């Protein structure tokens, strides 16, 4: 055996040790904060407002909310050493009042880096998320209601069973639904991105599925999912239903592109407003030598109204809670849980 052959396993061992040490070092950098609901006997709510960053939320048999992140929690306004905090480095706040836990990050405008959070909550917690600039959102094993509004990023929901509202400007939506309940509707809307839903084979629902540039697909058979399909220029078109002509398709594509441009400009304006507000607050603070509240994170711009396109309505296993899906650009897919093949609804 030559010398290089003897050195090669040693090099691999050294590399593996280096990777392990780096992983441990990164884990040590993570901060963990916990907070309890004031009335743990009742379902609580977690409200998250972030400027940008990924969110991962998991339900567990826990009595408190646990937040793990590489960011540091915000310092109190008066430190132990007597210094008064006028502005702090990139940090997040975590508070609780009235059985509502509030997590906020990026209140001073656009943070220099995204803030990623790994959060554990009691399973029956309801979650409300506003992600102003972007980041992926991943939620699993939560039975409470979910409300998610995001500018950019993929939304993944797994093993959920409460009411759901998801609105995203740019990003795919994937949702695995554990079970449906009466009085708990589900609504999914994306300007740019496919929407995939997985339901139990015996789930009962009333569905309304819409896409402008994409297909509507399912692997439920025609006896389970009874549908009718429409192709309209707009919801106010009183003419007979008909397949879209090439001219109609071109018109819809132009409308889609225009709506996307308007939406993105609204997002840019919101970002500029946040930065201007933060600069104005700091300027005023310097002039008055008084503490000025942080500029609030701008709300996620509302999605433009979406009408027309290809629409499928129907009942699944006889009907039940309402499921609405709308996307401008992308396929809409309704699957049975744990299946891989789909058929197109025409």
C-alpha positions in Angstrom: 0.0 0.0 0.0 1.5 3.4 -1.0 1.7 6.3 1.4 -1.1 8.3 -0.2 -3.5 5.3 0.2 -2.6 5.2 3.9 -3.2 8.9 4.4 -6.6 8.9 2.6 -8.6 7.2 5.4 -7.0 9.5 8.0 -8.0 12.5 5.9 -11.6 11.3 5.8 -11.6 10.8 9.6 -10.2 14.3 10.2 -12.9 15.8 7.9 -15.7 13.9 9.7 -14.4 15.2 13.1 -14.3 18.7 11.7 -17.9 18.5 10.4 -19.0 17.2 13.8 -17.3 20.0 15.7 -18.8 22.6 13.4 -22.3 21.1 13.9 -21.8 21.2 17.7 -20.5 24.8 17.5 -23.6 25.9 15.6 -25.9 24.1 18.0 -24.2 25.9 20.9 -24.9 29.2 19.1 -28.7 28.6 19.2 -30.8 30.3 21.8 -33.7 28.6 23.5 -36.6 30.5 25.1 -39.7 29.1 26.7 -43.0 30.8 27.7 -46.2 29.5 29.1 -49.8 30.4 28.4 -51.5 32.2 31.2 -54.3 29.6 31.1 -52.8 26.3 29.9 -56.1 24.5 30.5 -57.5 26.4 27.4 -56.2 26.4 23.8 -53.8 29.2 23.3 -52.8 31.3 20.2 -49.3 31.9 18.8 -49.0 35.2 16.8 -45.9 35.6 14.7 -44.9 38.8 12.9 -41.5 38.6 11.2 -39.8 40.7 8.5 -38.1 37.7 6.9 -36.8 34.3 7.8 -37.9 30.6 7.8 -40.4 29.4 10.4 -40.7 25.7 11.5 -43.6 25.0 13.9 -44.4 21.6 15.5 -47.2 20.6 17.8 -46.2 18.4 20.7 -47.5 17.1 24.0 -46.1 20.1 25.7 -47.4 22.7 28.2 -45.4 25.7 26.9 -44.1 27.3 23.8 -40.4 26.7 23.0 -38.5 28.9 20.6 -35.1 28.0 19.2 -33.1 30.4 17.1 -29.6 31.8 16.6 -30.9 35.2 17.4 -30.9 36.6 20.9 -34.1 37.7 22.7 -34.6 41.4 23.1 -33.0 43.1 26.1 -35.2 44.8 28.7 -35.3 48.6 28.3 -33.3 49.0 31.5 -30.3 46.7 31.9 -28.9 45.4 35.1 -25.8 47.6 34.6 -28.0 50.7 34.6 -27.7 51.4 30.9 -30.9 52.3 29.0 -31.3 50.5 25.7 -32.2 52.9 22.9 -31.7 50.5 20.1 -30.4 46.9 20.1 -28.8 44.5 17.8 -30.9 42.1 15.7 -33.2 40.4 18.2 -36.7 39.1 18.7 -39.3 39.6 21.4 -41.4 36.9 23.0 -44.4 37.9 25.2 -47.6 36.5 26.5 -50.9 38.1 27.5 -54.4 36.7 27.7 -53.4 33.2 26.5 -51.8 34.7 23.4 -48.0 34.3 22.9 -46.6 36.9 20.5 -43.3 36.5 18.7 -42.0 39.6 16.8 -38.8 40.0 14.8 -37.6 42.8 12.5 -39.6 45.7 13.9 -36.8 48.3 13.0 -37.2 47.7 9.3 -35.3 45.3 7.1 -33.0 43.1 9.2 -29.5 42.6 8.0 -30.1 38.8 8.1 -33.1 36.6 8.1 -34.3 35.3 11.4 -35.0 31.5 11.4 -37.1 30.1 14.1 -37.8 26.5 15.3 -40.9 26.5 17.5 -42.7 23.8 19.5 -46.2 24.5 20.7 -49.0 22.5 22.4 -50.9 20.6 19.7 -54.2 22.5 20.1 -52.5 25.9 19.6 -53.9 28.2 16.9 -51.2 29.9 14.9 -51.4 33.3 13.1 -48.4 34.3 10.9 -47.6 37.5 9.0 -44.3 37.2 7.0 -43.7 40.7 5.5 -40.8 40.0 3.1 -40.4 36.3 2.8 -39.3 32.9 4.1 -40.5 29.3 4.1 -43.1 28.3 6.5 -43.4 24.7 7.8 -46.1 23.6 10.3 -46.9 20.1 11.4 -49.0 18.2 13.9 -51.1 21.2 15.0 -54.8 20.8 15.5 -55.6 24.5 16.1 -56.7 27.0 13.4 -54.0 28.3 11.1 -53.8 31.8 9.4 -50.8 32.4 7.2 -50.1 35.5 5.1 -46.7 35.6 3.4 -45.1 37.6 0.6 -42.5 35.1 -0.7 -41.8 31.5 0.3 -43.1 28.0 0.3 -45.8 27.0 2.8 -45.9 23.4 4.0 -48.6 22.0 6.3 -48.5 18.4 7.5 -51.0 16.5 9.7 -53.2 19.5 10.4 -56.9 19.3 11.3 -58.2 22.8 12.1 -59.5 25.6 9.9 -56.8 27.0 7.5 -56.3 30.2 5.7 -53.2 30.6 3.5 -52.4 33.5 1.3 -49.0 33.9 -0.4 -47.8 36.2 -3.2 -45.1 33.9 -4.5 -44.7 30.4 -3.4 -46.0 26.8 -3.6 -48.5 25.5 -1.0 -48.4 21.9 0.1 -50.9 20.7 2.7 -51.5 17.2 4.2 -54.8 17.3 6.0 -55.3 14.8 8.8 -59.1 15.3 9.1 -61.8 17.8 8.3 -64.3 19.2 10.8 -67.7 20.9 10.3 -67.4 24.7 10.6 -63.7 24.6 9.8 -63.3 25.7 6.2 -60.0 25.7 4.3 -58.8 28.4 1.9 -55.5 28.4 -0.1 -54.5 31.3 -2.4 -51.2 31.8 -4.3 -50.4 34.3 -7.0 -47.5 32.3 -8.3 -47.1 28.7 -7.3 -48.8 25.3 -7.4 -51.2 24.2 -4.7 -51.2 20.5 -3.6 -53.7 19.1 -1.0 -53.7 15.6 0.4 -56.9 14.4 2.1 -58.0 11.1 3.7 -59.7 8.9 1.1 -63.0 9.1 3.1 -62.9 12.8 3.7 -66.1 14.7 3.1 -65.9 18.2 1.6 -67.3 20.7 -0.8 -64.6 22.0 -3.2 -64.0 25.0 -5.4 -60.7 24.9 -7.3 -59.5 27.6 -9.6 -56.3 28.2 -11.8 -55.5 30.6 -14.6 -52.3 29.1 -16.0 -52.2 25.5 -15.0 -54.2 22.2 -14.7 -56.6 21.0 -12.0 -55.8 17.4 -11.1 -57.0 14.6 -8.8 -56.7 10.9 -8.1 -60.1 10.7 -6.5 -62.4 8.7 -8.8 -65.5 10.3 -10.3 -67.8 8.5 -7.9 -65.9 10.0 -4.9 -65.3 13.5 -6.4 -68.4 14.6 -8.3 -67.6 17.8 -10.2 -68.5 20.3 -12.8 -66.0 22.4 -14.7 -66.3 26.0 -16.1 -63.9 28.1 -18.2 -64.8 31.8 -17.8 -63.3 35.1 -18.8 -64.6 36.5 -15.5 -67.1 35.7 -12.8 -69.5 38.2 -14.4 -69.5 36.5 -17.8 -73.2 35.6 -18.5 -72.5 33.7 -21.7 -72.6 30.0 -22.0 -69.7 28.1 -20.5 -67.0 27.3 -23.1 -63.4 26.3 -23.4 -60.9 29.2 -23.5 -59.8 30.3 -27.0 -56.2 31.3 -27.7 -57.2 35.0 -27.5 -58.9 34.5 -24.1 -55.8 32.7 -22.8 -53.5 35.5 -24.0 -55.8 38.0 -22.3 -55.6 36.1 -19.0 -51.8 35.7 -19.2 -51.5 39.5 -19.7 -53.8 40.1 -16.7 -51.8 37.7 -14.6 -48.5 39.4 -15.4 -50.0 42.9 -14.8 -51.4 41.7 -11.4 -48.0 40.3 -10.4 -46.3 43.6 -11.3 -48.8 45.6 -9.2 -48.4 43.2 -6.3 -44.6 43.2 -6.3 -44.6 47.0 -6.6 -46.9 47.1 -3.5 -44.4 44.9 -1.7 -41.5 47.2 -2.6 -43.5 50.2 -1.5 -44.1 48.5 1.8 -40.4 47.8 2.3 -39.5 51.4 1.4 -42.1 52.7 3.9 -40.7 50.5 6.6 -37.1 51.7 6.0 -38.3 55.4 5.8 -40.2 55.0 9.1 -37.2 53.4 10.8 -34.9 56.2 9.6 -37.5 58.8 10.7 -37.8 57.3 14.1 -34.0 57.3 14.6 -33.7 60.9 13.4 -36.4 62.1 15.8 -34.7 60.2 18.6 -31.5 62.0 17.9 -33.2 65.4 17.9 -35.3 64.9 21.1 -32.9 62.6 22.9 -35.9 60.6 23.9 -36.6 56.9 23.3 -38.8 56.5 20.2 -40.9 53.3 19.5 -39.7 51.0 16.8 -41.2 51.3 13.4 -43.8 48.6 12.9 -43.3 45.8 10.4 -45.5 46.7 7.3 -48.4 44.3 6.8 -48.3 41.8 4.0 -49.8 43.5 0.9 -53.3 42.2 0.1 -53.5 39.9 -2.9 -55.2 41.4 -6.0 -58.7 40.0 -6.7 -58.6 36.9 -8.9 -61.5 36.1 -11.2 -62.0 34.0 -14.2 -59.8 31.1 -15.2 -60.7 27.4 -15.0 -63.0 26.6 -12.2 -64.0 23.2 -10.8 -66.7 22.9 -8.2 -68.0 19.7 -6.6 -68.5 17.5 -3.7 -66.1 14.9 -2.2 -67.8 11.8 -0.7 -71.1 13.6 -0.6 -69.9 17.1 0.6 -68.8 18.7 3.8 -66.6 21.5 5.0 -65.7 24.0 2.3 -62.3 23.9 0.6 -61.3 26.8 -1.7 -58.1 26.8 -3.8 -57.0 29.6 -6.1 -53.8 30.2 -8.0 -52.8 32.4 -10.9 -49.8 30.4 -12.1 -49.6 26.8 -11.3 -51.4 23.5 -11.0 -54.0 22.6 -8.4 -53.8 19.0 -7.2 -56.2 17.2 -4.9 -54.8 13.8 -3.8 -55.7 11.0 -1.6 -53.2 10.7 1.3 -50.2 8.5 0.5 -50.9 8.2 -3.2 -48.7 9.3 -6.2 -50.9 9.2 -9.3 -53.4 11.8 -10.5 -55.9 12.3 -13.3 -56.8 15.6 -14.9 -60.3 17.0 -14.5 -61.5 18.4 -17.8 
